[in-house]
Amino acid sequence: MSSPTAELFRAAPFRYYPAGSGHDVVYLPARRAIHRVPSDDVQLALRCTRFRTLAEHAASETAALPTP
């Protein structure tokens, strides 16, 4: 569990559209911004919906990795 003073993060609402070559076009309505980003990064952001510390997000992602 995070401390009460820890900074918490989650992905902001966004829309995304396939752009080809392993990239997506991401639209951030709150900023009215468009970016071209790797599709893997979009998938990661889609899993970051709860407010957590960066360490908690990282631990969640690494726990989901397959073990060799």
C-alpha positions in Angstrom: 0.0 0.0 0.0 1.3 3.5 -0.8 2.0 6.1 1.8 -0.5 9.0 2.2 2.0 11.5 0.7 2.9 9.3 -2.3 2.1 10.7 -5.7 -0.5 8.6 -7.5 -0.9 8.2 -11.3 -3.3 6.7 -13.8 -3.8 7.0 -17.5 -5.8 10.0 -18.6 -8.8 9.3 -20.8 -7.8 8.9 -24.4 -8.9 7.5 -27.8 -6.6 5.6 -30.1 -6.6 4.4 -33.7 -4.2 2.0 -35.5 -1.6 3.8 -37.5 0.3 0.8 -38.9 3.9 -0.3 -38.4 3.3 -1.1 -34.7 2.0 2.4 -33.9 -1.2 4.0 -32.9 -2.5 7.6 -33.1 -3.6 8.7 -29.7 -6.0 11.6 -29.1 -6.0 13.2 -25.6 -9.3 15.2 -25.4 -8.3 17.1 -22.2 -5.3 18.6 -24.0 -6.7 18.4 -27.5 -3.4 16.8 -28.5 -2.6 14.0 -31.0 0.5 11.8 -30.8 1.8 8.8 -32.7 3.0 6.2 -30.1 4.1 2.6 -30.2 1.1 0.2 -29.9 2.7 -1.5 -26.9 2.7 1.8 -25.0 -1.0 2.2 -25.7 -1.7 -1.2 -24.3 0.3 -0.5 -21.2 -1.7 2.8 -20.7 -5.0 0.9 -21.1 -4.0 -1.2 -18.1 -3.2 1.8 -15.9 -6.8 2.8 -15.0 -6.5 2.8 -11.2 -4.6 5.5 -9.2 -1.4 3.9 -8.0 2.2 4.9 -7.4 4.6 4.4 -10.3 6.2 1.6 -8.3 2.8 -0.1 -7.9 2.1 0.1 -11.6 5.5 -1.3 -12.4 5.1 -4.2 -9.9 1.7 -5.0 -11.4 3.2 -5.1 -14.9 6.2 -7.2 -13.9 4.0 -9.7 -12.0 2.0 -10.2 -15.2 5.1 -11.1 -17.2 5.6 -14.8 -18.1 8.4 -16.6 -16.3 11.0 -18.4 -18.3 
